[in-house]
Amino acid sequence: MRRFLAAAVAVLVLVVGYGALDVYDLVPGFLTRAPRSNSGTAPAGSSPTPTATDPAVVVPTMDSGAQPLAPASAGAPIPSAKGVAAALAAVLRQPSLGPSPGVLVRDAFTGQVLLQRGVDREHVPASTLKLLTALAVDTTLDPAATMPTTVVQGATAGQIVLVAGGDTMLAPGKGRAGAVEGRAGLADLAGQVASALQASGTTTITLRLDLSHARGPRYAPTWLPADVAAGYTGGVSMLGLAGERAVPGHPAPRDPEASTAAAFVAALAKQGITARLTPERTWSAPVAAGALELGRVESAPIGDVLALALDESDNALTEGLARQAAVKAGGAATFASAVALVEKVAAAHGVDLAGSTIKDTSGLSPGQLVSPRVLSDVLQLGADGSVPAMQETVAGLPVAGLTGTLHDRFTTTLTRPAAGIARAKTGTLTGASAMAGTVIDADGRVLSYVVQADRIPAGVGTLAARATLDRFVAALATCGCR
């Protein structure tokens, strides 16, 4: 089955919002190529008769030569193991994958193994480890729940307390309905608080913070300081501002709580309230039970925040959600407790972690090892619908050539066939590259795949390995493989 150019796929996907490709809603929507008629006229009866005031509208017609993609379906034929092996043989021989990449391809609906290479040997997972964390977060926290940021009355009439609730993406100004980052706004919170205070004649107050929610170490002991300094992760916190998350080349603030407090003081000033921030040493004390609430704003749903963390491979955001899940499960607010929860939840769902080495929940720490079988088993829990919340997570993974960490990939002649129809969680560290996700083959069958390359030869480079991984997925996309 021929695929369209990536640009055409992108336009169609963005216009129709991907649609529902199959009963499991795992992948982008049904795509067809429907260019305008070259004649410049519409078929008879398909457009209104132009008048003096109504311009003529040309209605596009279906190109008779267009070849629509087959919609994904559990009724589509399952590829043969021999066919899949033949389709991927040339790609897997590429030196850029190293001498022994880990590979596992399955039928997404049934879990039937179609190809496996080195599946029980542990490889560097990099950020594909976030799939295990997603399972723990999805099944411990309520994906529909939100994270509140509140202001309550303090110990005295002239004191208020800003209470952190886990939202590290507060808009400094007004919140943006429908957004994930910046859904809750400090200007909205300040407006509520100002109304409550002014009703009692109060215009000057002191402000302190309650940072007791899931409070714990900011940086994992296994993270490289150079990665933090370079912006590959920020510290884990429960309060922060939109636009201040770490990105490569732009590290996050070392004290996001102070930055947020300053922004809230400024927001209060615009509402006619003069606030003085108390010394930092008094910030973290929790408020008294039953304190009068003066204002509240809510984050985007946790499921959407998790989707954003996976889409952009945000290490600190992922770790923050894992920590909150660990605390809810009765554990401590530590990196070790979050890892323990991830391992416990994976085991409870039948994922065998024997031989794995997990040091954090984001995949950033050096020395972590996870087999392709582990990643595939976790992926299948969403791909086959057995864990509904995980199904939503898999459905929201980055789309090849369009979104997240895949937005600038799958742009070459060899890889464009997968643009718009493959999803994946990516993972990249120095000397290692991995992908785990789903793709539709030429017959409309949904396949899940994991491919890990962590013995990339010196001089080849991670970018070359990433390009070969893209070719791997594209080969699956063009394969009927029967």
N, C-alpha and C positions, 0 to 999 in steps of 0.2 A: 504494500500500500504506500503510495507516494505521500510525502509530507510537504507542507507548504513552507515557504520561506519564513524565517523567524519573525520578521517584521509583520507579515500578514497574520501569523498566529497571535502575536502580541496584541494587534488591534482588535481582532475578534474576541480574544479572551477578555480584554478590558471592557469591551462594549457589553458583552452579555454576562459579565460577572462570573465567568467560568462555567456556570450551570451545574447540572448534576449529571455526571458521566455514567454513573452506575448505581446500583441499589445500595452500595456501601458508601457512596459519596467520598471516595478516597482521593480523587484526582481531578484536574481541571476539566471543564465542560466540553460538550460536543462541539466540534469545530467544523465549519464548512467554508469553502471559498465561494463567495457570491459577488463578483465584480459587476460594475455597471455594464449595461449593454453598450457595445461599441457603436451602435447605430445612433445613439443619442435620443431615441424615442422609446416610449413605453409600449407594452402590448396593449391592444385594443381593450378598452373598458377598465384598465387598471389605474388610470389617473383621471382627475376631474378635468372638464373642459375649461381651458383658460378663459378668463374674462378680462375686461379692461383694468380691473383692480386686483385680480388674482394672478400672480405670475405662474407660468407653466412649471409643473413639478415633474421631473423625470424620475420614474420609479425604476430602481435597479432590477434586473432580471437575473435568473440563474444562468451561469455559464454552463453550457451543455457539456463542456469538457472537464468541469470540476470533478474532483474525486474526494468526496467527504470522508472524514475519518470515521471508522466504525466506532459506535459508542461502546464504552467498556461494559462488559456483561459477563455474568457468571455462566452464561450459556455459550460464550465463545470457546473455541477449542483450546485445550491446554497444550503448550509447546512440548515437544519431545526433548528429553535430556540430550539426545544425540544432536538434535537440531540446534539447541542452545549452545552446546559445546562448540559446534562448528562455527556458529555466528560470532563467538567471542574468542576463538582461538588466536586470530591474528593480533587482536588487541592485547590479550594476556601475554603475548610474547614480547611486547614492547619493553625495552631495557629500562624505560623510565618508571616502571612499576617495581623494579628490583627483582631479585631472583625468586622470591616466594610470597607474592601477595596473597592475602586472605580474601576468598570470594565465596559468596553464598547467594544463589538465585532461587526463588521459590514462586510457586503460584500463590498469589495473594489470598485467594478465596479458600483454598483447601490446605495450604501450607506444604504442598508436595514439593520436594526438593528437585530442582532441575539442573543445578550445577553447584558443585562444592570443591573448593581447593583450600587446603590448609585451614579448615573451619574450626578446628579444635586447638590450634596454636594461637597463643595470645599475641595480639598486635597492639600497636599504639592506637587508641581510639580517638585521641584529640577531642574535638567538640562533639563527635557523635555520641560520646558518653552522656551528653545531655538528654538523650532518649531515655536512659534509665532514670534520670532525675525526673523527667516528665511523667513517667509512670508513677513514681512516688508522690509527686505533687498532685497529679490528676486523681489519685485514689485516696489521698489523705485530706487535702483541702477541697472545698466545694468550688468547682470551676465557675459557678454562677455568683459566688460571693464576691463582695468588694472589700477594699481595705479603707477604713475610715481614718480621716485626720480630723480631730476634734479640738475644740477649745472649751475648757471648763473654768468655773470660778475657782480661784485659789483659796489659800488659807485665810486671806483677809479680803475685805471688800475692794481693795485697790490692786489686787493681784489676779492675773489670769494665767492659765497653763495651756500651752500648745502640746497636745498629746499625739505622739507618733503612733501610726497604726500599720506601718509597712509600705506606704506609698512613697516611692522615691522619685516620682515623676510629676510632682505638683507644678502646675503652671504658676509663674510669679504673678500673673495677672488673672484674668477671668478664665475659667475652665472652658474646655471645648467639647461640647456634647458630641458623642460618636467617636472621639479620638481615644487612643490608648494612652500615649504619652501626653500629659497635660489635660486629662479628662477632668480632674479636680483642680480648682484654681484658688490661690491664696486671696485674690481680690474678692471672690465670692464669700470665702470664709470670713474675711475682714468685715465685709458688709453686714453679715449676720451678727458678728460680735459687736460691731459698733452700734447697731440698732438696739441690742440688748443693754449695752452699757449706757448709752445716751438716754434710754428710757428711765434710768435711775439717776440721771444727772452726772454720770461719771465720764470724764474725758481724758483723765490722766491715770495710767496704770503701770504696774511692773509686769513683765512677762518672763516666765520661766518655761522650760521644756520638761516634758515627761518622756524620757527615752527608754523606759523600762520594757517596752514590747520587744520580745525576742532579742534583747541586747546581748551581744557577744563580741568575740574578736573581730576586728575589721579585716585583717588579711590572713589568709591561710599560711601556716608555717611552711608549706611545701611550694608556695608560689615563688617565682624568681623576682626579686626586687626590680630587676631591669624590665620585666614585663609590666609591672605596675607603673613604673616611671614612664614607659613608652605608651601607656594608654590602652594596653590590651585588657586591662580590667581595672575597675575601681574597687574601693573597699566596700564591704558589706555593711549596709546601714538600713535603718527602718524609716528614714526621713530624708528627702532630697528633692531637688528641683529638676523639672523638665529642661532638657538642653544641656545638662551638666553631667550626663553619663559619659564614661570613658570611651573614647574611640582612638584607634591608633594615631599617634602623633599629638593627641590632645588628652592628657590625663585628667581624671576627675578630681574635684577638690578633695583635699585631705580631710576636711571637716565639713561635710555636706550639711550637717545639722546646723552649724553656725551660719552657713550661707542661706539656709531656709529661714532661720530665725530672723536674719537681717531683712530678707525679702518680706516677711510677714509684718515686721515693724514698719517698713515702708508702705505696705498695703494699708495698715491701720491709719497711718498718717494721712493718707488720701481720703480717709473716711472721717477725719477730724478727731482721731484718737492719738494721743501722745503716749508712746510705750517706751519703757526703759528695760532693756534686757538685763536680767540678773546675772551674777557671775557664773561662769561655766561650771564651777564645782557643785553648784546646787541644781544643775539641770536634770539629772537623771532620776530624782526621787519620784516615785509614783504618786499620783493624786489620791486623795482619800476616796473611799468607796461612796458612791452616791453624790459626788460633786455635781453641782448644777451645770448642765451643758449650755453653752452660749452659742455654739455654732458647730456645724459638721459638713464636711464634703466627702464624697466617696470616689475611690479610684474606679477605673474600668474593671470589669469582672476579672477574677484571677485567671480564668482560662484564656482571656485575651492578652493579659500581661505575659503569661507563659508563652503564648504564640509569638508575641513580639520578641521575647528573649531568645526563642529558637530561631526565628526569622533572621534576626541580626546577630545571632550567636553572642549575646551579651552575657559575659561571664558573671559579673557582679549581680545582675538582675536574676539570673538563674540560681545563684547561691543564696540570694535573699529569700526566694520562694522556698527553696529546699530547707532553709533554716526555720522558716515559719511552719513548714510541714512537720519538721522534727519536734518543734515545741508543742504543736497541737497533738502530736502522737505521744507526748509525755516525756520527750527527751530534753536535753540541754540545748542552749542556743550556741552551739559550737559547730565547727566544720566536721569534727569527728562524729558528732551525733547525726548530722545530716547524711554523712556517708553511711552510717549504720542503718538509718532508715531506708535509704536507697537499696542497700543490700537485702534488708529484711523484706521489703515489698517485692523486690524481684524474685526472691526465693518463694514467697507466698504465691506467686503467679507461675511457678514452675520453671523459672529461669535458673539454670545451674551456673553459679558463679565460681565453681571450683577452678583454681588456677588464676583467677583474675586478681589484679592489683588496682584498687581504687583509693585514691588519696583525697579527692575533692569531688564535688558534684557538677563541675563545669567542664572538666577535661583539660584544664590549663596546666596543672602540675606535671612536671617531668616524671617519667618512670611509671606511668600508669599503663596497664595492659588488660585488654579485654578481647575475647575471641570473636570472630565473625558470627559464630553460632549464638552467642549471647545477644549481640546487637540484633540479629535476625529474629530471635525468639521474642524480644521486646517489641520490635517493629510489627511482628505478626499479631500481637495482642490488639493492636489498633487496626491493622490491615484486614483482619478477618472479622472485626467487630465484636470480639469477645469481651473487650473492656471499652464500653461506650465512650468514656471521657478520653481515652487514649486514641480512639477512632477519630475524634475531633482534632486531636493534636496532629495525627498523621495527615489528616485532610488539610491542615493549615501549614504544612511545611513549605519552605521556599519552592517556587515554581521555576523550572529551568528557563533561563533567558528573560525572566520577568521580575521576580521579587527577591528580596532578602539577599542572602549570601550567594544566590545563583543569578542575580539580575544581570551581571556582566559576563556570564558564561554561556556556552552553547551557541556561539555566534559564528562558528566556522562552517564551511561546507560539509565537513564530516560530522559535525555535532548538531547542526540545526534541526535534523529530524526529531530530536527530543525536546526542542523548545516548546514550551507551553503544555506538554503532556507528561513531563516527569516532575516529581517532587523529591526533595532530599534534605536531610540534615547533613551538613558538611562538617569536616574536621581537618584543620591544618595546623601543624607545628613544624618547626625546622626538621627537615628530613622525613616527614610523615604527612600523608594525605589520605583522607577517607571520605566515603559517601555511603549513606544508608537511606533508602526511600522506596518509592513506587514509580512504575512507568507502565504505559499501555503499549502492548505490542501491536503489530500490524493487523492482527485479527480482532483486536478489541479486548484481549485478555489482560487483566491487571497482574503485573509481576512485582514482587518485592525483591530488593537486592541490597547486598552489603559488599563493599569492596574496600579493602584496607591495604595501603602500600606504606611500609615503614622501614624498608631497607633500600631506600632510594640511593643509587650509586652517587658517589662524590662527583661533583661536576655536572650532574644532570639537573638538579634543582627541583624544588617543590612545585614550581609553576608547570614544569614539563609533566610531572606526575598528575597534576590536576587536569591538564589537557587530555591526558590519556584516560583518566577516569570519566571525563565527559564523553569520550569516544566509546567507552564501555557501555554507558547508559544509552547512547544513540544507537549502538548496535542492537541492543534489546528492543528499542523502539521500532526499528525497521524489520524486526525478525518475526515471521510467522512461526518459523522454526519447527515445522512438522515433518 
